[in-house]
């Protein structure tokens, strides 16, 4: 004979105020909202070191003692990086927010 326990929905509440924890979290987040400038500085300080490190890693591919590549391949890499930097500079010059996604098969 199998017995089953009745299921009940659990709701976590803050006993002091009688509010849900989700509501408490929302209130804390709204009180500590960062300005757009603070978010920019925080985000750029995370992204820039990563981007620079990745560019450095691509540069390591130029070591002919470890890799073989054609002039055409090197030119494609250099051109792609130049274009990416040019696009980035244009976005900052224009204050651009969004760009159409690139589709490639």
C-alpha positions as CSV (number, residue, x, y, z in Angstrom):
1,X,0.0,0.0,0.0
2,X,1.4,3.4,-1.0
3,X,0.8,6.6,0.7
4,X,1.2,10.0,-0.7
5,X,1.9,13.1,1.1
6,X,-0.4,16.1,0.3
7,X,1.5,18.7,-1.6
8,X,1.4,22.3,-0.6
9,X,2.8,25.4,-2.2
10,X,5.5,27.0,-0.2
11,X,5.6,30.7,-0.1
12,X,8.7,32.3,1.5
13,X,7.8,35.4,3.4
14,X,9.6,37.9,5.4
15,X,8.3,37.4,8.9
16,X,9.0,41.0,10.0
17,X,7.1,42.7,7.3
18,X,4.9,39.9,5.8
19,X,6.2,40.6,2.3
20,X,7.7,38.1,-0.1
21,X,11.4,37.8,-0.5
22,X,11.1,38.7,-4.2
23,X,9.5,42.0,-3.3
24,X,12.3,42.7,-0.7
25,X,14.9,42.0,-3.4
26,X,13.2,44.3,-5.9
27,X,13.1,47.1,-3.3
28,X,16.8,46.6,-2.5
29,X,17.7,46.7,-6.2
30,X,15.7,49.9,-6.8
31,X,17.3,51.6,-3.8
32,X,20.8,50.7,-5.0
33,X,20.3,51.5,-8.7
34,X,23.5,52.7,-10.4
35,X,23.6,55.6,-12.7
36,X,24.3,55.0,-16.4
37,X,27.8,56.4,-15.9
38,X,28.5,54.0,-13.0
39,X,27.2,51.1,-15.0
40,X,29.4,52.2,-18.0
41,X,32.6,52.5,-15.9
42,X,31.9,49.1,-14.2
43,X,31.2,47.4,-17.5
44,X,34.1,48.9,-19.4
45,X,36.5,47.9,-16.6
46,X,35.3,44.3,-17.1
47,X,35.2,44.2,-20.9
48,X,38.3,46.1,-21.9
49,X,40.8,43.8,-20.2
50,X,39.1,40.8,-21.8
51,X,39.1,42.4,-25.3
52,X,42.7,43.4,-25.0
53,X,43.8,40.0,-23.8
54,X,41.9,38.3,-26.7
55,X,43.5,40.6,-29.2
56,X,46.9,39.8,-27.7
57,X,46.0,36.1,-28.1
58,X,45.3,36.6,-31.8
59,X,48.6,38.4,-32.1
60,X,50.3,35.3,-30.8
61,X,49.2,33.5,-33.9
62,X,51.8,35.5,-35.8
63,X,54.6,33.4,-34.3
64,X,56.0,31.6,-37.3
65,X,57.9,29.2,-35.1
66,X,54.6,27.8,-34.0
67,X,52.2,28.4,-36.9
68,X,52.1,28.5,-40.6
69,X,49.9,30.9,-42.5
70,X,49.7,32.6,-45.8
71,X,50.1,36.3,-46.5
72,X,46.4,36.3,-47.6
73,X,45.3,34.7,-44.3
74,X,47.3,37.3,-42.3
75,X,45.8,40.1,-44.4
76,X,42.3,38.8,-43.7
77,X,42.9,38.8,-40.0
78,X,44.4,42.3,-40.0
79,X,41.6,43.7,-42.2
80,X,38.9,42.2,-39.9
81,X,40.5,43.7,-36.8
82,X,40.9,47.1,-38.5
83,X,37.3,47.0,-39.6
84,X,36.1,46.1,-36.1
85,X,38.1,49.0,-34.6
86,X,36.8,51.4,-37.2
87,X,33.2,50.3,-36.5
88,X,33.8,50.7,-32.8
89,X,35.2,54.2,-33.2
90,X,32.2,55.2,-35.4
91,X,29.8,53.9,-32.8
92,X,31.4,56.1,-30.1
93,X,31.5,59.1,-32.4
94,X,27.8,58.7,-33.2
95,X,26.7,57.5,-29.8
96,X,25.1,54.6,-31.6
97,X,22.9,52.2,-29.5
98,X,22.2,49.2,-31.7
99,X,23.4,47.7,-34.9
100,X,21.7,45.2,-37.2
101,X,22.9,41.7,-36.5
102,X,25.3,40.2,-39.0
103,X,24.2,37.0,-40.6
104,X,26.7,34.6,-42.1
105,X,26.3,31.1,-43.4
